[in-house]
Amino acid sequence: MQTIIGSGGAIGIPLAKALKKYTDHIRLVSRTPKKVNETDELFPIDVNDLSQIDKAVAGSETVYVVIGFEYKLSVWQNIWPPFMKEVINACKKHHAKLVFFDNVYMYNRSAIPLMTEASPIHAPSKKGAVRQQLHEMIMNEVEKGSLTALIARSADFYGPDNKNSALNMMVVDQLLKGKKAQALGDPDKVHTYTFTPDAAEATALLGNTNDAYNQVWHVPTTKEKLTNRQWIQLVADELKVEAKIQTVPVWLIRILGLFMPVMKELPEMNYQYEQDYIFDSSKFEKRFGITATAPKDGIRMLVENLKTSKGLQR
């Protein structure tokens, strides 16, 4: 049994599809799980009730944690650490391997221009401090030999069925509405993005590769060093619209935060858009011989998916 906690999200859905290559026994865990594959086992839980985690993990060989909690600092601080503690305890109790899908918030600010698995961990933000705590909780257990686990790390991502990524919300959705694309920080800084189907395929492969455990992996991410302005142009070209851009400075983000709660969470993360943001996945590529989807192809698939879901014509 391979179990996905957070099965309904941007990574959980393609992960369930990818795991079919390895097993017919997949358990989908979320508040209201829906089948992705015909043979999926549905396991509804309220993750706020931590006592349910043990039952969700019981019988699992591998547990994938791809859940996303509300993008709010207080929620992250209050929910993530106790949640991860229960997942770790359940994995230890039931002798299950743990695969945690993570982001880059814990890396030192100085690492952002070129992030590798060896980049220094020293979170420059409060949300990053939460992610650093989760990283340390897992790897401390690994070092003690009490847990078999790996961390699959992704850059900012984009892709089909992904409503909450910055690229989707601030660029694709805006241009679809006939509005200007919004750009945080400096739009002429390089910013690499991970394509969610690539991330899911890689996470499934890592979870089913015994010697991949007890270490951190960066999932395949484009080596094309595109700036945010160039990403916006790719989207505009696919939509056949003009690539108009509105830069969003921190002071404006703070004002918007008075009306849109999620915007309150962005100022402390703006450093990621004020410098080059290059996510290196060479370790994975060398080990498995798999490279990332080209940005032009990824954007095409993203836009086609959005148009289909919105009932729009090409």
N, C-alpha and C positions, 0 to 999 in steps of 0.2 A: 504494500500500500504506500503510495506517495501522496502526501497531503499538502494542499495549498491553502494557507491562511491569508485571506484577502483575495478570494478567487474571482471577484467581479470587476476588478479594476483594469487599468491600462496594461499592466504586466500580467495579472492573474489570468485573464482570458487567453491571450496568446501562449502563455506558459502551459495551460491545460491542453491546448492543441499540440504543443511541442512534446509534451510528456507521453503522448500516445505512441511515440516511436519506441518508448522504453517499457511501458506497462499498460495493462488494461484496468489496473486497480488504482483509480485516482479519486481522492476525496476532496470535495470542494467545500471550504469552510468560509462562511460569511454570514451577515445578518439574514440575507435572503438569497441563498445560492441558487444559481440556475445552471442546468446542464450545458456543457460545452461539447462533450463527447457523449454518445449514447450510453456508455457504461459507467459514467461518473456517479459516484455516491455523493449525495447532498447532505451536508451537515450544518444546519442553521444554528448559530449561536449569537449571543450578545457579548461582544468582546469586552464590554464594560464589566461583565460578571466574570472575573478571572477564574472562578471555580470551574468554569466550563472548558477552560483550555486543556486540562488534563484529559478529558473525554475526547476532545477533538484530536489530540495527538495519539491516544492509545491505539495500538495496532499498526502504527505507521513505521515504515522503514526510513523514510526521508520526509522532512517537514520543510516546506518552503514558506518563508514569511515575506509576503509582498504587499502587506496591508498598508494603507495610507490613512493616517488620522487627520482630522481637520487641521488645516495649515494655520495654526495659531499657537504662539509660544506657550501660553498657559496650559493648553491641551497637551502639547508635546511633553512639557515638564511633568505633568500630573499622570499621564497615561502611559507613555512609552516605557519608562524604566520598570514599573511594576508588571506591565504586560510582558516585556522581554524576560524578566525574571521568571515568570510563570511558564513561559515557553521553554526556557532553558531547563527548568526543573522537570517539566514534563518529558522533554527529550531525554534527559538523563535517566529518569525513572523507567521509561519505555524503550531505552536503548535505540533511540531514533537519531539519525544524522540531521543536522540543522543547516539549512541554506538561507542566509539572510540577504535580501536584495536591498542595497544601501545606496546613498548618494555621496557627494563629495564635501559636505558641509564641515566635516571635521578636519580637513586639511588646512595647514597653516596658510595664511594669506599669500605668503611668498611662493607657495607651491602652485598657485593657480595658473601662472603662465605655462607650466608644463607638469601636469599631474601624472605620476606613476604610482604603482603600488608601494613604492619605497618613499613616497613624499612624506615629509614630517607632519605628524598629527598634533595640531595645536589650534583648536577651533577659535576663529576670530569673531564669532557671533554667539548669541545665546541659544539659538536653535542648533547651531553647530555643536555647542557644548553637550546638548542632548544626544546628538548622533555620536559624538565621541564617547559618551558614557556607554551607549549601546555596543559600540565597537569593543570597548574595553571589557564589558561584561562577557561578551562571547569569547574573545581571545584569551582572557584570563582563565576561563574554563578549559579552553583548548590547551593552554600551556601546562595546566595541572593534569592533563590527560583524562579529565572527567567528561569531556564532551568532544564529539567529532563534528566539526562545523567548517563552513567556508562562508566568506562574504563576497557576493557578486556586486560590484560597484558600477554605477552608471553616472554619466554626465547628465546635465539637463536633457530631457528627452522629448521626442515628438513622435507622432505616428497615428494610425487609425484608432478610432474608439478611445481617444485620449482627450477628454474635455478640459483637463486642468493644467496642461503644460503651458509655459509662458509663450512658446512659439505658436501654439494653437490659438490661445486666447487673444494674445496681443497683436498677432500678425494675420493669421488665416481668417479668424472670425471677423476681425475688423475690416479686412479687405473685402470679404464676402458681403459685408453690410454696406459697402461703398464708402467706408470711412478710411482715414489714414492708419497705416500700421503704427503701432506704438513701440518705441525702443527705449529700454532702460540704459542708463550709463552712456557710453560712447559707442555709437553704432558702427564705427570704423575699427573697433577692436575685434580680433578673431574670437569666435565663440563656437566651439564644436558641440554638436548635439548628437545624442544616441537615438537610433531608430528603434522603437519599442519591439517590433517583431524580432530584430537582431538580438536585443537584450533578453527576450524570453527564450529564444532558441539557445542562446549561450548559457543561460541559467539552467535550463533543462539538461544540457550536455554536461555542465559542471557537476550538477547534482547526481549524475549517473556515471561519474568518472572517479574511481576510488582514490587515485593519487592527486586529485584536485583539492582534497580536503585539507583543513587546518592551515589555510592561507587565504590571502585576499586576491581577487581577480578583478581586473577592469574588463567589462564586456565590450565586444567589438564596437568601435566608434570610428567614424570617418577620419581619415588622415588629411582630407582636404581642409586647408586652413582658410575657411570662409569667414568673413566678417558678418556681423548681424545684418548690415546693409545688404550684403550679397545673399544671405538667406532670404531676406525680405524680397529681393529681386526675383529669386527662384520661385517664390510663392506667387508673386505678381505675374510672372511670365506664364505660370501654369493656369492662373485664373484669367489671364488675358486682360489685365487691368494695369493702370499706372502705379508704380511703386512709390506712392506718397508716404512720407514718414513724419511722425510727430515724436520728437524726443521727449522723454518724461523725466525731468530732473527730480532730485530727492524732495525739494520743497513742494513740488506739485503732488508727488506721491503722498506726502503727509496731509495735504489738503484733501485729496481724494479719499484718504483713509477715514475722514470724518463721515463720509457717505457710504463707502465700500469697505467693510471690515477687513477683507483680505489684503487691501492695500496697506493697512497699518503694519503688516508683517514684512513688507518688502525693503524698507530703508536699510536695515542692518545687513541685507544680502546684496546691496547694490555694488559692493566692492567687486563682485564677480563679473560685473558688466563694465567696470571702469578700466580694466586691463585685459590683455589677451587671456583667454580661457581655453587651454588646450588639454584635452583628455587623451592620454596615451594608452592604447590597448595592445601594445606590441607583445607583451607576455602571452596573452591569450592567442594572438595570431600565430606566434611562433610555435606554441604548444599544439594547437589544433588545426593550423593551416586554413583558418576561416577569417575572412575579412568582412568589413561592414558594407551595408548597402550604400551605394552612391547617393549623395544628397539630392541630386536631381530626380533620381528614381524614387527615393523615399518621399519627397514632396509630392510627386505625381500620385503615388498611392494614397497619401494622406488626403489630398484634395479630392481625388475620385471617391474615397470613402465618405468624406464630408458631404459632397454633393449628392451621393446616393442616399445618405441618411436624412438629408434635408429635402429630398425630392426635387433637386435642381437639375437642370439640363446642362450638358456640356456645350 
